[in-house]
Amino acid sequence: MRQIVLDTETTGLEASQGHRIIEIGCVELVNRKLTGSHYHQYIKPEREIDQGAIEVHGITNEFLDDKPLFARIAADFVEFISGAELIIHNAPFDLGFLDAELQRMSGQYPEVREMCTVVDTLVMARAKHPGQRNNLDALCQRYDVDNSQRDLHGALLDAEILADVYLAMTGGQTTFQLSDATANSGDGGPGSQQIKRLGADRPALPVIRATAQERAAHAAQLEAIAASNGGRVLWRELDGRARDPL
């Protein structure tokens, strides 16, 4: 299964007020493992960035002045995500901005949900941890995911962190790291962030069998239970047949 963990940064909070996307970051999972393939692109928004947004992500108008418009990167972006399952934290926010950008393409592309299925990790987290804080930083702390590099928000770094969190929330992780030779990378993206995961290098758990003395003590305990229960011991019953207790 191909999944894309996606995050965006924007000029402000409301796409309906004309705010625009300024950064897209995506990392690819195939069969729950990071492949090393990612998409990262800064985008010139054709409007000023709110000061409050700059304080969150640190991206300035001057930095974006020579970056491409969304129309120039749309085809590559759509090709990267098409047919995948998107993993997004607070999906309505990112999808609202992405759909607004795609609509500006004069019907050239459909809405994101027509190209991809979507999993919202914020909805998942609220179901698993009702009444608790479920932003990305809180989930990193809860699932012991390293977010020490996250002084400011950044779309690619946040996508990488969210991939860790998603894997932990949905059943564990495997050791993998992003390679230096990554695909579909835009300019200036931190394409070789290393992410440590638990699992693949963990030694096999030892199997400790009961000693003869422990087996005898267990049998004696079952006899005591039988004596006080009219001879019936559920531990010994399996499909009506007596079984070895250990």
C-alpha positions as a printed Julia matrix, in Angstrom:
246×3 Matrix{Float64}:
   0.0     0.0     0.0
   1.35    3.43   -0.96
   0.74    6.22    1.53
   1.85    9.85    1.41
   2.28   11.79    4.65
   1.58   15.42    3.75
   1.88   18.83    5.35
   1.66   22.42    4.09
   2.62   25.88    5.29
   0.53   28.88    4.28
   0.37   32.68    4.28
  -2.43   32.63    6.85
  -5.2    30.56    8.39
  -8.11   30.85    5.93
  -8.06   29.76    2.31
 -11.48   31.42    1.95
  -9.8    34.77    2.64
  -7.37   34.33   -0.23
  -4.46   32.94    1.74
  -2.12   30.71   -0.24
   0.19   27.73    0.14
   3.88   28.59    0.44
   5.37   25.14    1.17
   4.38   21.52    0.56
   6.17   18.59    2.16
   5.39   14.91    1.52
   7.1    11.64    2.46
   6.23    8.26    0.99
   5.4     5.07    2.86
   5.03    1.73    1.1
   3.79   -1.14    3.24
   4.33    1.02    6.35
   8.0     1.74    5.59
   9.6     5.01    4.52
  10.95    4.58    1.02
  13.19    7.65    0.98
  11.09    9.23   -1.77
   9.66   12.63   -0.94
   8.2    15.75   -2.5
   9.22   19.16   -1.18
   8.56   22.54   -2.72
   8.49   26.19   -1.69
   5.95   28.29   -3.61
   5.64   32.0    -4.34
   2.15   32.91   -3.07
   1.48   36.15   -4.97
   0.44   37.85   -1.74
   1.98   38.95    1.55
   2.44   36.47    4.39
   0.72   37.36    7.67
   3.2    38.25   10.4
   1.6    35.7    12.7
   2.21   32.98   10.12
   5.86   34.02    9.75
   6.28   33.63   13.51
   5.02   30.04   13.22
   7.0    28.79   10.21
   9.74   31.39    9.74
   9.23   31.66    5.97
   9.45   35.24    4.72
   8.16   37.05    1.65
  11.75   37.76    0.59
  12.71   34.09    0.74
   9.82   33.13   -1.55
  10.37   35.89   -4.09
  12.28   33.67   -6.56
  10.26   30.5    -5.97
   7.85   29.08   -8.6
   4.12   29.74   -8.64
   1.77   26.88   -7.77
   0.75   26.6   -11.42
   4.32   25.63  -12.34
   4.6    22.84   -9.76
   1.01   21.52   -9.86
   1.63   18.73  -12.38
   4.58   17.26  -10.46
   2.71   17.48   -7.18
  -0.44   15.84   -8.53
   1.61   13.08  -10.12
   3.33   12.37   -6.79
   0.14   12.05   -4.73
  -2.29   10.54   -7.25
  -3.72    7.18   -6.21
  -2.11    7.22   -2.78
  -3.66    7.29    0.67
  -2.84   10.7     2.17
  -1.97   10.91    5.87
  -2.64   14.45    7.12
  -2.97   15.98   10.6
  -6.09   18.16   10.58
  -6.84   17.25    6.99
  -9.6    19.86    6.33
  -7.03   22.66    6.72
  -4.51   21.31    4.2
  -7.15   19.99    1.8
  -8.95   23.33    1.83
  -5.79   25.12    0.72
  -4.82   22.46   -1.83
  -8.27   22.41   -3.4
  -8.3    26.21   -3.57
  -4.98   26.15   -5.41
  -6.17   23.44   -7.79
  -9.4    25.34   -8.51
  -7.29   28.25   -9.73
  -6.05   25.94  -12.48
  -9.32   26.42  -14.43
 -10.6    22.88  -13.97
  -7.39   21.2   -15.05
  -7.33   19.07  -11.88
 -10.06   17.6    -9.65
 -10.22   18.04   -5.88
  -7.7    16.07   -3.84
 -10.27   13.57   -2.51
 -11.08   12.59   -6.09
  -7.43   11.63   -6.62
  -6.61   10.14   -3.21
  -8.13    8.66   -0.1
  -7.44   10.62    3.1
  -6.68    9.63    6.69
  -6.88   12.43    9.28
  -4.52   11.66   12.16
  -6.12   14.38   14.3
  -9.45   12.53   14.11
  -7.65    9.28   14.93
  -5.86   10.85   17.9
  -9.04   12.37   19.32
 -10.74    8.98   19.16
  -7.78    7.25   20.87
  -7.11   10.0    23.43
 -10.37   11.87   24.12
 -10.1    14.99   26.24
  -6.33   15.26   25.76
  -4.14   17.57   23.7
  -3.66   15.99   20.29
  -1.53   18.47   18.35
   1.63   17.11   16.75
   3.93   18.15   19.6
   1.67   16.48   22.17
   1.54   13.27   20.1
   5.33   13.27   19.77
   5.62   13.37   23.55
   2.93   10.7    24.0
   4.51    8.3    21.5
   8.15    9.13   22.29
   8.86   10.56   18.82
  11.88   12.86   18.6
  10.83   16.36   17.52
  13.88   18.17   18.91
  14.58   19.74   15.48
  11.13   21.35   15.4
  11.85   24.88   16.65
   9.72   26.23   13.8
   7.1    24.49   11.71
   8.27   23.24    8.32
   6.22   21.18    5.91
   8.77   18.45    5.14
  10.05   18.08    8.69
   6.48   18.0    10.03
   5.55   15.35    7.45
   8.5    13.23    8.55
   7.55   13.61   12.22
   3.9    12.84   11.44
   5.01    9.65    9.66
   6.68    8.54   12.91
   3.59    9.42   14.93
   1.22    7.69   12.5
   3.25    4.48   12.54
   3.33    4.51   16.34
  -0.41    5.2    16.59
  -1.28    2.38   14.22
   0.8    -0.47   15.52
   4.52    0.16   15.81
   7.42    1.13   13.64
  10.42   -0.27   11.82
  13.97    0.96   11.49
  14.38    3.04    8.37
  16.02    6.29    7.36
  15.54    8.64    4.48
  18.29    8.3     1.9
  20.26   11.19    0.43
  19.1    10.19   -3.07
  15.46   11.19   -2.82
  12.98   11.79   -5.61
  10.84   14.8    -6.47
  12.71   17.22   -4.21
  12.18   20.94   -4.63
  14.82   23.52   -3.86
  16.18   23.95   -0.37
  14.39   21.03    1.28
  16.06   18.99    4.02
  15.92   15.8     1.96
  18.06   13.56    4.13
  16.62   13.93    7.61
  17.42   10.79    9.59
  14.63    9.3    11.66
  15.34    6.65   14.26
  12.73    3.96   14.77
  12.47    0.96   17.01
  11.87   -2.61   15.98
  14.08   -4.03   13.25
  17.29   -4.26   15.3
  15.61   -5.39   18.51
  16.84   -8.88   19.59
  14.37  -11.76   19.68
  12.6   -12.17   23.0
  13.9   -15.16   25.02
  11.6   -18.13   25.63
  11.83  -19.25   29.27
  10.26  -22.63   29.95
   9.04  -23.83   33.32
  11.37  -26.07   35.31
  10.32  -29.53   36.53
   9.94  -28.1    40.04
   7.68  -25.3    38.77
   5.58  -27.75   36.77
   5.13  -29.92   39.86
   4.11  -26.93   41.96
   1.61  -25.92   39.29
   0.12  -29.43   39.19
  -0.22  -29.42   42.97
  -2.05  -26.09   42.82
  -4.47  -27.49   40.23
  -5.16  -30.48   42.47
  -5.97  -28.12   45.34
  -8.37  -26.18   43.1
 -10.0   -29.45   41.98
 -10.49  -30.57   45.59
 -12.34  -27.36   46.44
 -14.36  -27.24   43.2
 -15.9   -30.67   42.91
 -13.06  -31.99   40.78
 -13.46  -29.42   37.98
 -10.49  -27.31   36.86
 -11.1   -25.13   33.81
  -7.36  -24.83   33.2
  -7.27  -28.53   32.34
 -10.25  -28.42   30.0
  -9.82  -27.84   26.31
 -12.62  -29.07   24.07
 -13.56  -31.56   26.77
 -10.1   -33.14   26.88
  -7.54  -33.03   29.67
  -4.46  -31.02   28.76
  -0.95  -30.6    30.03
  -1.08  -27.41   32.12
   2.25  -26.1    30.78
